[in-house]
Amino acid sequence: MNKLKYLLIFVLGLILGCGITVVIVGKILQRQDADKYSMLLMDQAYLLKEIHLEREDEIAKRIEHNLPTYVLAINQNEELKNSELTQEALWSVKSFYDCSKKEIPKNISEIMRKLPPQPESSCSMKDRKMNIEK
């Protein structure tokens, strides 16, 4: 009877401990999501402010300059590399270079080259349509 009592206390403690852990981890993840959303909002507000101050060229240069850094960060981090949205993010970068007709920087060209084929972008559809009309 005594062993059963200790076993029951142990099992209840284990269940309670797991429950508390789930709640704590859930709160941490909610906070992280809230922080990401807040950062996204701050970024959008900053970009909008800069556009209204007619600094579009500076913004474009800054973002273009930073794109390779983001691509390299994704490529060097397994967690980022395995994210569900990574491929779409990298396709977006490749699409920028395709649409702008700018050369892909050498430090990310291999990463861009190894991407699986992407759905046809609006730029490639527009180019194809213009060639047909000629």
Buried (B, 14 or more C-beta within 10 A) or exposed (E): EEEEEEEEEEEEEEEEEEEEEEEEEEEEEEEEEEEEEEEEEEEEEEBEEBEEEEBEEEBEEEEBEEBBEBBBEBBEEEEBEEEEEBEEBBBEBBBBBBBEEEEBBEEBEEBBEEEEEBEEBEBBEEBEEEEEEE
